Amino acid sequence: MSRFSGVYEHSPWVAERLMATHGELDDIAEIEAAMAKIVDDASFEEKMELIRKHPDLAVSQDRAGQMTMESREEQHSAGLDSCSSGEVQLFDTLNKKYRERFGFPFVIAVRGRSRYQILDAFETRLGNDFDSEFSNAMDEIHKIAALRLQRLNVRKE
């Protein structure tokens, strides 16, 4: 249970439901599929809460302490913790615009992407409607979870 509680950001209920419905699973692909189904079957309110648990991107160091260890590592991998002050300001502006428009933070699986790719996606997705962005956020959350599960599996071996 504790091993999987951080797979979905600040949402241990996903791992709790996994254990309650599936018991012990050993295959990482089965765990990924089962956890994704639990999230997909959750209520709209639970999904909104899950999306809102994700941190803003490229936040200042004083706000970075509020992030999970996984989020800090992921943002570090994309260089978001080494942005110039101008880039941090740009991310801050985009974070605010996005939250105002959609009511939740911009969510993207940052591992394997550069900050420039992330900024491009940010600006593109700001033009979407609510339903598209809700769907995009959920898709990205599943990608983040899959990447986290893969990293857990590698660390286990």
Number of C-alpha atoms within 10 A of each C-alpha: 15 9 9 20 16 20 24 26 21 17 17 16 14 25 22 17 16 22 15 11 11 13 11 11 12 9 9 14 13 12 19 20 13 19 25 22 14 16 21 14 11 13 10 11 9 15 17 16 14 20 24 19 16 21 21 23 25 25 20 18 10 7 11 18 11 11 18 15 12 15 23 18 15 21 24 15 16 20 17 24 20 15 16 10 10 9 16 18 15 15 23 17 11 20 21 16 15 21 15 11 14 16 15 23 22 27 22 21 21 22 18 10 15 15 22 13 12 18 16 11 13 18 12 10 15 18 12 14 11 13 10 12 19 20 11 17 24 21 16 18 23 23 18 23 21 22 17 21 21 15 11 15 13 9 8 7 5
